């Protein structure tokens, strides 16, 4: 409602309409509400193996958890037990969010053209090609100066990642591949997962 109100005010005070750009994986939890407020919204859905994103999310949020408690999880068994429950809750929440999104897309085929499915592997291996696909899908043009800035940022980002890599794995959080396969079965069985670069290109051409 806030964004809808701001859009109305801004678009009545400016010649050019505002395009909101929001990044939040938890939007998958309530796509029905999102499309109710913004029927013309475009969803750029980046797909990644659940084995990878589950471990990544646990690593991120567990780090925040331990810092908030100001304790070493290696030295306090009680804190360790609470953190394991926390990690499990993260996985359950992610799985439910993705399941709801899969069900929404199955039950609302009229919104199929609002989604572009992107492979995370494609994005990492050839980011500018994927960016071009997204701009083409949305009908927008990428200005040369913006493209140059993007390329410069990617080069700098690559250098930073080479210096320091964030390492994590499922076993760090007492999770197994079988745990993840079971919880995310609905998502990985969806017709848009996994998605390849060729599939993305075919969708854009339609």
C-alpha positions, 0 to 999 in steps of 0.5 A, spaced: 500 500 500 505 504 501 509 503 494 502 504 491 501 510 494 508 513 493 507 511 485 501 515 485 504 521 488 510 521 484 507 519 477 502 525 478 508 530 480 513 527 474 513 527 467 516 520 467 513 514 471 517 511 477 519 503 476 520 500 483 526 495 483 525 491 489 530 485 491 527 480 497 527 473 496 521 473 501 516 476 496 515 469 493 511 468 500 506 472 498 506 473 490 498 474 490 498 480 495 504 483 490 500 482 484 494 485 487 497 491 488 502 491 482 498 487 477 504 489 471 509 487 476 515 483 473 518 478 477 526 476 475 526 469 479 534 467 480 534 460 481 539 456 484 540 449 487 537 449 494 543 445 497 547 451 495 542 457 497 540 453 504 547 453 506 548 460 504 542 463 508 543 459 514 551 461 514 548 469 513 543 468 518 547 464 523 552 469 523 547 475 525 544 470 530 551 469 534 553 476 533 546 478 537 547 473 542 555 475 543 557 468 545 561 463 541 557 458 539 563 453 539 563 454 547 556 454 549 552 448 548 545 451 550 547 456 544 549 451 539 542 447 540 538 454 539 542 455 533 540 448 530 533 450 531 534 457 528 537 453 522 532 448 521 526 454 522 530 458 516 530 452 512 522 450 513 521 458 512 524 458 505 521 451 503 514 454 505 515 460 501 518 457 495 512 452 495 507 457 495 510 461 489 510 454 485 503 453 487 501 461 485 504 460 478 501 453 477 494 456 479 495 463 475 497 462 468 495 469 466 501 471 470 506 467 466 508 473 462 510 476 468 516 472 470 523 471 467 526 465 470 534 466 470 539 460 472 544 463 478 550 459 474 548 463 468 548 469 472 555 468 475 558 465 468 556 471 464 552 476 468 552 481 462 549 476 457 543 475 463 542 483 464 541 484 457 536 478 457 532 481 463 532 488 459 530 485 453 524 481 457 522 488 460 522 492 454 527 497 457 534 499 454 540 499 457 544 506 456 551 505 454 554 509 460 550 504 465 553 498 461 560 501 462 559 502 470 556 495 470 562 492 467 567 496 471 563 494 478 563 486 475 571 487 474 572 490 481 567 485 484 571 479 481 577 482 484 574 482 491 572 475 491 578 472 489 581 475 495 576 473 500 571 467 499 566 465 503 566 458 505 560 454 507 557 447 507 550 444 509 554 439 514 556 446 518 548 446 520 547 439 521 543 438 514 544 433 509 542 433 502 537 428 503 534 433 508 534 439 503 531 434 497 525 432 501 524 439 504 524 443 497 521 437 493 515 441 490 520 447 488 525 442 484 519 439 481 517 445 478 517 446 470 521 452 471 526 449 475 532 448 473 532 453 468 538 453 462 540 459 458 537 456 452 530 456 456 531 463 458 532 465 451 526 461 448 522 464 453 524 471 451 523 470 443 516 468 444 
